[in-house]
């Protein structure tokens, strides 16, 4: 038996790296080589001989190199699987094989290097307090959504008057940071709705009263909490050309308009009820995500973990595909170093968190609660036009396993939070969503 004669040794390079040295008896290679030569002899078509009748010596001379290569590959593959099973090792990356050169009648020796999951002895967790957000969906939040829906059907008419709040401008602008204008800095034909608060504070306000053909320079500051640290709080100038001014012709919220939005009754109250229900579902999701950020952020911080680079690379690709789906033709998208670092940092946290949650669940005996899994499936399906079809689709073994993993994550969070005092913090829905009002 190959398991009896084969020699296997394991070297633990780190908590996530293994090196396996395997020595296979020479007769294993000789037998594999002979089988390859026999197979080739049966189908070889060599001039001067009938098919399959060429002498073995001729076959070896013609196909010996090919047979040795295939025999070596088969022996190494078989030996590797047997060695991994013997040592109870589960690689998370494709093993890198390094054969050592030996003579024809000598044992075959090779080294297999690969990554494994880290061993986690204990999962530590401690929090003095948890902040739970208390968010109420208000009538103003519902009205804001109705306003946004109205904008989807708004018609814009060019006007020659001076711009006022809620007008839409088309502008070109250049930015001067500390008096210096970066090359290729001009941005052209930008649509901007005054009052939308999409630009720096003071930008939109500074354009009220302008009209088509005007040029205006605005001296502003980047906010102190601006995401790009080197610009935060710094002065900046914008040189702006106003090209066109548009006035909105918003539709009236009538019964007919409500029907166009998909509410068959045309009832504005029913529309508001549907919007409130949707906002409350989104609120619950975001509040839960904020809670997870606190709890799982502490879990990662208190349990530093070295994670396999192969799993990080796989997760980073998944994040990339979320941001740049292939159907948007971003397969060859060029990424900056900062962008790639961001992908990898997020991936490391996701992988580490997944490993910690899995280990904690294992040690605490947490298994997916079937009732919660079914409830999650129902919730997902409820937002679709044909929920029963979605339920059937989600009930496949693979998709259900993904939902079970989400439920286990929730159950682990609940268990981690047991006994930790909570402080309630009241904020608006707009604050929760980061909407500037």
PyMOL commands that set and color helices and strands:
alter all, ss='L'
color gray80, all
select helices_A, chain A and resi 2-5+26-43+56-86+139-152+205-207+255-260+268-302+309-323+326-328+337-364+370-382+387-394+397-417+429-433
alter helices_A, ss='H'
color red, helices_A
select strands_A, chain A and resi 7-12+17-24+96-100+108-115+130-136+155-158+168-177+187-193+215-221+235-249+422-428
alter strands_A, ss='S'
color yellow, strands_A
deselect
rebuild
show_as cartoon
